[in-house]
Amino acid sequence: MRHALTEAQRAIAHGDVPVGAVVLHNGEVIARACNEREHRGDPTAHAEVLALRAAARHLGTWRLDECTLYVTLEPCTMCAGAIVNARVGTLVFGAADLKAGATGSLYNVAADPRLNHEPTLRHGVLADECSTVLQEFFRAQR
């Protein structure tokens, strides 16, 4: 999660909400990304989506069932859907997102038995640190 926090800090440099994501495969970091919606002008450029794309390129497959995705903020519905569709083995996130979280807070896409995959979920890892980065960013915006 510390690597994901480092990625989150990178997003601030280009005016994006500081969310970071890292993908591990067999204990090795194979992909990392931060939010780049503002930077790219792309509404789908969330840290999770960018990290999943990079991991798939690295492994040469879209099936990421042997991977763990670490993300500083609970994924939204788009990202939760991408995680399910990529067959991510384990999702670990820091701060809960009570307004848009789709892996337990508002919705629980990742644990919906009607879908074809349910990643293992672990939440609250370094939650205070992850929340602080976001709070400081939004405080500075006001």
C-alpha positions in Angstrom: 0.0 0.0 0.0 2.9 2.3 0.6 3.8 2.1 -3.1 0.2 3.0 -4.0 0.4 6.0 -1.6 3.5 7.1 -3.6 1.5 6.9 -6.8 -1.3 8.9 -5.2 1.1 11.7 -4.5 2.2 11.8 -8.2 -1.4 12.6 -9.2 -1.3 15.9 -7.3 1.4 17.2 -9.7 -1.1 17.3 -12.6 -4.2 18.3 -10.6 -5.7 14.9 -10.3 -7.4 13.5 -7.2 -4.6 11.6 -5.4 -5.5 8.0 -5.9 -2.8 5.4 -6.5 -2.8 1.8 -7.5 -0.2 -1.0 -7.7 -0.5 -4.5 -9.1 1.6 -7.3 -7.7 2.1 -10.7 -9.3 4.0 -13.3 -7.3 5.1 -10.6 -4.8 6.6 -8.4 -7.6 5.2 -5.0 -8.6 4.3 -5.3 -12.3 2.2 -2.2 -12.7 1.6 1.1 -11.0 -0.5 4.1 -11.8 -2.2 7.2 -10.4 -5.4 9.0 -11.4 -4.9 10.8 -14.7 -8.3 12.0 -15.7 -7.3 15.7 -15.7 -3.9 15.0 -17.2 -5.3 12.9 -20.1 -8.7 14.4 -20.3 -10.1 10.9 -20.1 -12.9 10.1 -17.7 -11.8 6.4 -17.6 -8.2 7.2 -16.5 -8.7 6.1 -12.9 -5.6 4.7 -11.2 -7.1 1.2 -11.0 -8.0 1.0 -14.8 -4.5 2.3 -15.8 -2.8 -0.1 -13.5 -4.9 -3.1 -14.7 -4.1 -2.2 -18.3 -0.4 -2.0 -17.6 -0.5 -5.3 -15.7 -2.3 -7.0 -18.6 0.3 -5.7 -21.0 3.1 -6.9 -18.7 1.7 -10.4 -18.4 0.4 -10.7 -21.9 -3.1 -11.6 -20.8 -6.2 -9.9 -19.5 -6.7 -12.5 -16.8 -5.2 -11.2 -13.7 -6.4 -13.9 -11.3 -2.9 -14.4 -9.8 -2.5 -10.7 -9.1 -3.2 -8.5 -6.1 -4.4 -4.9 -6.7 -3.6 -2.3 -4.0 -5.5 1.0 -4.3 -5.6 3.9 -1.9 -9.3 4.5 -2.2 -12.2 2.1 -2.5 -13.0 1.6 -6.2 -16.0 3.1 -7.9 -18.5 1.1 -9.9 -16.4 1.5 -13.1 -13.2 0.3 -11.5 -15.0 -2.5 -9.5 -16.4 -3.7 -12.8 -13.0 -3.7 -14.4 -11.5 -5.6 -11.4 -14.2 -8.3 -11.7 -13.8 -8.5 -15.5 -10.0 -8.7 -15.2 -10.5 -11.6 -12.7 -8.2 -9.9 -10.2 -7.4 -12.4 -7.5 -7.2 -10.0 -4.5 -8.2 -6.4 -4.1 -6.7 -4.5 -1.2 -7.8 -0.9 -0.6 -7.2 1.8 2.0 -9.8 4.5 2.5 -13.5 3.7 2.2 -15.5 5.9 -0.2 -18.8 6.5 1.3 -20.1 8.5 -1.6 -19.0 6.3 -4.6 -17.4 3.1 -3.2 -18.5 0.0 -5.0 -16.7 -2.7 -3.0 -18.6 -2.4 0.2 -19.6 1.2 1.0 -22.3 2.2 -1.4 -22.4 -1.0 -3.6 -20.6 -4.3 -3.5 -19.9 -5.1 -7.1 -16.9 -7.2 -6.2 -19.0 -9.6 -4.1 -22.1 -9.9 -6.2 -22.7 -13.6 -6.7 -24.5 -12.9 -10.0 -21.3 -11.9 -11.6 -18.7 -14.4 -12.9 -15.9 -13.6 -10.5 -15.5 -12.5 -6.9 -12.0 -11.3 -5.9 -10.9 -11.7 -2.3 -11.3 -8.3 -0.6 -9.2 -6.7 2.1 -10.1 -3.2 3.2 -8.8 -0.5 5.6 -5.1 -1.1 5.0 -3.4 2.2 5.9 -6.8 3.8 5.8 -5.9 6.8 7.9 -2.9 7.6 5.7 -4.9 7.1 2.5 -7.7 9.3 3.8 -5.3 12.1 4.9 -3.8 12.4 1.4 -7.3 12.9 0.0 -8.4 15.3 2.7 -5.4 17.5 2.3 -5.8 17.6 -1.5 -9.5 18.7 -1.2 -8.7 21.1 1.6 -6.1 22.8 -0.7 -8.7 23.0 -3.5 -11.1 25.1 -1.3 
